[in-house]
Amino acid sequence: MISRQLKNASNQARSNYEMTIIDKCKNKPKRINRDRVMSLKDDMDNLVTDKLPLANILNTELRSAFRIDDESIIPELE
């Protein structure tokens, strides 16, 4: 009985907290946290902060993650 009451109280508190966050975000949309890359280091260990070079660094890293270096391991499609 007590565990059910505690669980209900906890759920109600969480719901109230979430509703206050939602209300604040509606009134002040900038409160929503958006992760942004502000700087990265390039291949020569220089700090890069300009948008276009940052995008190029991220693009290069993303391409390398999906590139197959050893083409002999590509399976034959039938």
PyMOL commands that set and color helices and strands:
alter all, ss='L'
color gray80, all
select helices_A, chain A and resi 2-27+29-31+51-66+71-73
alter helices_A, ss='H'
color red, helices_A
select strands_A, chain A and resi 40-41+47-48
alter strands_A, ss='S'
color yellow, strands_A
deselect
rebuild
show_as cartoon
